[in-house]
Amino acid sequence: MVGRKILTCSLVLLCAGLCGGCVKVKPWEKGNFTKAHMAFDPDPLEARFYRHVYESKEAASGGYGVSVVGCGCK
């Protein structure tokens, strides 16, 4: 009986947490997502440089959504 109560409370809290993140973005607010400070990599050239340095040091490539051969060739 206690386990069922805990499960019910957990499900209610989970649903409340998931529904709390649902928001509708107004059309005039969508322009804010295109600003540089909202990007994962604000400077794509610098991010590419750091990925190149990382790949060179680790002797591996890929893993960033690019299909490459397993030997490190590009």
DSSP file (Angstrom, degrees, kcal/mol; ACC not computed):
  #  RESIDUE AA STRUCTURE BP1 BP2  ACC     N-H-->O    O-->H-N    N-H-->O    O-->H-N    TCO  KAPPA ALPHA  PHI   PSI    X-CA   Y-CA   Z-CA
    1    1 A M     >        0   0    0      0, 0.0     4,-1.6     0, 0.0     5,-0.1   0.000 360.0 360.0 360.0 -42.3    0.0    0.0    0.0
    2    2 A V  H  >  +     0   0    0      1,-0.2     4,-2.1     2,-0.2     5,-0.2   0.879 360.0  53.4 -68.4 -37.8    2.8    2.4    0.9
    3    3 A G  H  > S+     0   0    0      1,-0.2     4,-2.2     2,-0.2    -1,-0.2   0.875 107.4  50.9 -63.8 -38.2    4.7    1.5   -2.3
    4    4 A R  H  > S+     0   0    0      2,-0.2     4,-2.3     1,-0.2    -1,-0.2   0.872 109.3  51.1 -67.1 -36.9    1.6    2.3   -4.4
    5    5 A K  H  X S+     0   0    0     -4,-1.6     4,-2.4     2,-0.2    -2,-0.2   0.898 110.8  48.2 -67.0 -41.3    1.3    5.7   -2.7
    6    6 A I  H  X S+     0   0    0     -4,-2.1     4,-2.5     2,-0.2    -2,-0.2   0.906 111.5  50.3 -65.6 -41.9    4.9    6.5   -3.4
    7    7 A L  H  X S+     0   0    0     -4,-2.2     4,-2.4     2,-0.2    -2,-0.2   0.910 111.1  48.8 -62.7 -43.0    4.6    5.5   -7.0
    8    8 A T  H  X S+     0   0    0     -4,-2.3     4,-2.3     2,-0.2    -2,-0.2   0.927 112.5  47.4 -63.7 -45.4    1.5    7.6   -7.5
    9    9 A C  H  X S+     0   0    0     -4,-2.4     4,-2.4     1,-0.2    -2,-0.2   0.895 111.6  51.5 -62.7 -40.2    3.1   10.6   -5.9
   10   10 A S  H  X S+     0   0    0     -4,-2.5     4,-2.4     2,-0.2    -2,-0.2   0.914 110.5  47.9 -63.8 -43.3    6.2   10.1   -8.1
   11   11 A L  H  X S+     0   0    0     -4,-2.4     4,-2.6     2,-0.2    -2,-0.2   0.891 111.3  50.4 -65.5 -39.6    4.1    9.9  -11.2
   12   12 A V  H  X S+     0   0    0     -4,-2.3     4,-2.3     2,-0.2    -2,-0.2   0.927 112.9  46.2 -64.0 -44.4    2.2   13.1  -10.3
   13   13 A L  H  X S+     0   0    0     -4,-2.4     4,-2.3     2,-0.2    -2,-0.2   0.882 112.4  51.1 -65.7 -38.5    5.4   15.0   -9.6
   14   14 A L  H  X S+     0   0    0     -4,-2.4     4,-2.4     2,-0.2    -2,-0.2   0.935 111.8  46.3 -63.7 -47.2    7.0   13.7  -12.9
   15   15 A C  H  X S+     0   0    0     -4,-2.6     4,-2.3     1,-0.2    -2,-0.2   0.896 112.5  50.7 -62.8 -40.5    3.9   14.8  -14.9
   16   16 A A  H  X S+     0   0    0     -4,-2.3     4,-1.3     1,-0.2    -1,-0.2   0.898 111.5  48.5 -65.3 -39.7    3.9   18.2  -13.2
   17   17 A G  H  X S+     0   0    0     -4,-2.3     4,-0.5     2,-0.2    -2,-0.2   0.893 112.9  46.9 -67.2 -40.1    7.6   18.7  -13.9
   18   18 A L  H >< S+     0   0    0     -4,-2.4     3,-0.7     1,-0.2    -2,-0.2   0.877 112.7  48.8 -70.5 -37.8    7.2   17.7  -17.6
   19   19 A C  H >< S+     0   0    0     -4,-2.3     3,-1.1     1,-0.2    -1,-0.2   0.755 100.0  67.3 -73.8 -23.5    4.2   19.9  -18.2
   20   20 A G  H 3< S+     0   0    0     -4,-1.3    -1,-0.2     1,-0.2    -2,-0.2   0.731  96.2  55.6 -68.8 -21.5    5.9   22.9  -16.5
   21   21 A G  T << S+     0   0    0     -3,-0.7     2,-0.7    -4,-0.5    -1,-0.2   0.482  80.8 104.7 -90.0  -2.7    8.4   23.1  -19.4
   22   22 A C    <   +     0   0    0     -3,-1.1     2,-0.4    -4,-0.2    -3,-0.0  -0.698  45.1 159.5 -84.1 115.5    5.8   23.4  -22.1
   23   23 A V        -     0   0    0     -2,-0.7     2,-0.6     2,-0.0    -2,-0.0  -0.970  37.5-131.2-133.9 149.9    5.6   26.9  -23.4
   24   24 A K        -     0   0    0     -2,-0.4     2,-0.5     0, 0.0    -2,-0.0  -0.904  22.3-142.7-101.5 124.0    4.4   28.5  -26.6
   25   25 A V        -     0   0    0     -2,-0.6     5,-0.1     2,-0.0    -2,-0.0  -0.736  17.3-128.3 -88.5 128.6    6.8   30.9  -28.1
   26   26 A K    >>  -     0   0    0     -2,-0.5     3,-1.7     1,-0.1     4,-0.7  -0.419  21.1-114.6 -73.4 150.2    5.2   33.9  -29.7
   27   27 A P  G >4 S+     0   0    0      0, 0.0     3,-0.8     0, 0.0     4,-0.3   0.848 116.0  52.7 -56.2 -36.5    6.1   34.7  -33.3
   28   28 A W  G 34 S+     0   0    0      1,-0.2     3,-0.2     2,-0.1     4,-0.1   0.616 105.9  55.8 -77.1 -10.2    7.8   38.0  -32.4
   29   29 A E  G X4 S+     0   0    0     -3,-1.7     3,-1.4     1,-0.2     4,-0.3   0.586  85.0  81.6 -92.9 -12.0    9.9   36.2  -29.7
   30   30 A K  G X< S+     0   0    0     -3,-0.8     3,-1.2    -4,-0.7     4,-0.3   0.747  77.7  69.8 -67.9 -22.9   11.4   33.7  -32.2
   31   31 A G  G >  S+     0   0    0     -4,-0.3     3,-1.0     1,-0.2    -1,-0.3   0.746  85.9  68.9 -65.1 -22.7   14.0   36.2  -33.4
   32   32 A N  G X  S+     0   0    0     -3,-1.4     3,-0.9     1,-0.2    -1,-0.2   0.773  90.2  62.1 -67.0 -24.9   15.7   35.9  -30.0
   33   33 A F  G <  S+     0   0    0     -3,-1.2    -1,-0.2    -4,-0.3    -2,-0.2   0.677  96.3  59.2 -76.0 -16.1   16.8   32.3  -30.8
   34   34 A T  G <  S+     0   0    0     -3,-1.0    -1,-0.2    -4,-0.3    -2,-0.2   0.466  80.0 111.8 -91.2  -1.6   18.9   33.5  -33.8
   35   35 A K  S X  S-     0   0    0     -3,-0.9     3,-1.5    -4,-0.2     4,-0.4  -0.380  77.8-117.9 -73.1 153.1   21.1   35.7  -31.7
   36   36 A A  G >  S+     0   0    0      1,-0.3     3,-1.4     2,-0.2    -1,-0.1   0.840 110.9  58.0 -62.1 -37.0   24.8   34.8  -31.3
   37   37 A H  G 3  S+     0   0    0      1,-0.3    -1,-0.3     5,-0.0    -4,-0.1   0.608 101.0  58.6 -73.4  -8.4   24.6   34.4  -27.5
   38   38 A M  G <  S+     0   0    0     -3,-1.5    -1,-0.3    -6,-0.1    -2,-0.2   0.521  86.6  99.6 -93.4  -6.7   21.9   31.7  -27.9
   39   39 A A  S <  S-     0   0    0     -3,-1.4     4,-0.1    -4,-0.4    -5,-0.0  -0.421  77.3-129.4 -80.0 153.9   24.0   29.4  -30.0
   40   40 A F  S    S+     0   0    0      1,-0.3    -1,-0.1    -2,-0.1     3,-0.1   0.910 109.5  27.6 -65.8 -41.6   25.8   26.4  -28.7
   41   41 A D  S    S-     0   0    0      1,-0.1    -1,-0.3    -3,-0.0    -3,-0.1  -0.893  72.9-170.7-119.6  97.5   29.0   27.6  -30.3
   42   42 A P  S    S+     0   0    0      0, 0.0    -1,-0.1     0, 0.0    -2,-0.1   0.837  85.8  39.7 -59.2 -32.0   28.8   31.4  -30.6
   43   43 A D  S  > S-     0   0    0      1,-0.1     4,-2.2    -3,-0.1     3,-0.2  -0.873  70.2-173.8-118.4  97.1   31.9   31.4  -32.8
   44   44 A P  H  > S+     0   0    0      0, 0.0     4,-2.3     0, 0.0     5,-0.1   0.827  84.2  55.1 -62.8 -31.9   31.7   28.5  -35.2
   45   45 A L  H  > S+     0   0    0      2,-0.2     4,-2.0     1,-0.2     5,-0.1   0.917 110.0  45.7 -67.0 -41.8   35.2   29.1  -36.6
   46   46 A E  H  > S+     0   0    0      2,-0.2     4,-2.4    -3,-0.2    -1,-0.2   0.888 112.1  51.6 -67.4 -38.7   36.7   29.0  -33.1
   47   47 A A  H  X S+     0   0    0     -4,-2.2     4,-2.2     1,-0.2    -2,-0.2   0.896 108.8  51.0 -64.7 -39.1   34.7   25.9  -32.3
   48   48 A R  H  X S+     0   0    0     -4,-2.3     4,-2.2     2,-0.2    -1,-0.2   0.907 109.5  51.2 -64.3 -40.3   36.0   24.2  -35.4
   49   49 A F  H  X S+     0   0    0     -4,-2.0     4,-2.4     2,-0.2    -2,-0.2   0.929 110.5  47.9 -61.1 -46.5   39.6   25.1  -34.5
   50   50 A Y  H  X S+     0   0    0     -4,-2.4     4,-2.5     1,-0.2    -1,-0.2   0.871 110.6  51.8 -65.5 -36.2   39.2   23.6  -31.0
   51   51 A R  H  X S+     0   0    0     -4,-2.2     4,-2.8     2,-0.2    -1,-0.2   0.901 109.5  50.6 -64.1 -39.6   37.7   20.4  -32.5
   52   52 A H  H  X S+     0   0    0     -4,-2.2     4,-2.3     2,-0.2    -2,-0.2   0.924 111.1  47.7 -63.3 -44.3   40.6   20.2  -34.8
   53   53 A V  H  X S+     0   0    0     -4,-2.4     4,-2.3     2,-0.2    -2,-0.2   0.920 112.9  49.0 -62.8 -43.5   43.1   20.5  -31.9
   54   54 A Y  H  X S+     0   0    0     -4,-2.5     4,-2.4     1,-0.2    -2,-0.2   0.927 111.6  48.4 -61.9 -45.8   41.2   17.9  -29.9
   55   55 A E  H  X>S+     0   0    0     -4,-2.8     5,-1.3     1,-0.2     4,-1.1   0.874 111.6  50.9 -63.4 -36.5   41.1   15.5  -32.8
   56   56 A S  H  <5S+     0   0    0     -4,-2.3    -1,-0.2    -5,-0.2    -2,-0.2   0.908 113.4  43.8 -67.9 -41.6   44.8   16.0  -33.4
   57   57 A K  H  <5S+     0   0    0     -4,-2.3    -2,-0.2     1,-0.2    -1,-0.2   0.865 119.4  41.7 -71.8 -35.8   45.7   15.4  -29.7
   58   58 A E  H  <5S-     0   0    0     -4,-2.4    -1,-0.2     2,-0.2    -2,-0.2   0.553 100.6-131.9 -88.9  -8.3   43.4   12.4  -29.4
   59   59 A A  T  <5S+     0   0    0     -4,-1.1     2,-0.3     1,-0.2    -3,-0.2   0.863  73.8 101.8  57.7  37.7   44.4   10.9  -32.8
   60   60 A A      < -     0   0    0     -5,-1.3     2,-0.3    -6,-0.2    -1,-0.2  -0.961  51.5-163.6-143.3 159.6   40.7   10.4  -33.5
   61   61 A S        +     0   0    0     -2,-0.3     2,-0.1     8,-0.1     7,-0.1  -0.947  45.6  34.9-141.6 164.7   38.0   12.2  -35.5
   62   62 A G        +     0   0    0     -2,-0.3     5,-0.1     1,-0.1    -2,-0.1  -0.407  43.4 122.4  91.2-169.0   34.3   12.3  -35.8
   63   63 A G        +     0   0    0      3,-0.7    -1,-0.1    -2,-0.1     4,-0.1   0.458  61.1  95.4  87.4   1.6   31.7   12.0  -33.1
   64   64 A Y  S    S-     0   0    0      2,-0.2     3,-0.1     0, 0.0    -2,-0.0   0.004 117.0 -79.0-111.5  27.1   30.3   15.4  -33.9
   65   65 A G  S    S+     0   0    0      1,-0.3     2,-0.4     0, 0.0    -3,-0.0   0.593  98.8 121.0  88.8  10.9   27.5   14.1  -36.2
   66   66 A V        -     0   0    0      2,-0.0    -3,-0.7     0, 0.0     2,-0.6  -0.912  61.3-131.6-110.6 133.9   29.9   13.6  -39.2
   67   67 A S        +     0   0    0     -2,-0.4     2,-0.3    -5,-0.1    -5,-0.1  -0.745  40.2 159.4 -84.8 121.7   30.4   10.2  -40.7
   68   68 A V        -     0   0    0     -2,-0.6     6,-0.1    -7,-0.1     2,-0.1  -0.892  45.5 -88.4-135.3 166.7   34.0    9.4  -41.2
   69   69 A V    >   -     0   0    0      4,-0.7     3,-1.4    -2,-0.3    -8,-0.1  -0.460  38.9-118.4 -73.7 149.8   36.1    6.3  -41.6
   70   70 A G  T 3  S+     0   0    0      1,-0.3    -1,-0.1     2,-0.1    -9,-0.1   0.618 104.9  71.1 -67.5 -13.8   37.3    4.6  -38.4
   71   71 A C  T 3  S-     0   0    0    -11,-0.1    -1,-0.3     2,-0.1     3,-0.1   0.525 116.9-102.0 -83.3  -3.3   41.0    5.1  -39.1
   72   72 A G  S <  S+     0   0    0     -3,-1.4    -2,-0.1     1,-0.3     2,-0.1   0.417  77.1 139.8  97.5  -0.1   40.9    8.9  -38.6
   73   73 A C              0   0    0      1,-0.1    -4,-0.7   -12,-0.1    -1,-0.3  -0.431 360.0 360.0 -74.1 150.0   40.8    9.7  -42.3
   74   74 A K              0   0    0     -6,-0.1    -1,-0.1    -2,-0.1    -7,-0.0   0.358 360.0 360.0-119.5 360.0   38.6   12.5  -43.5
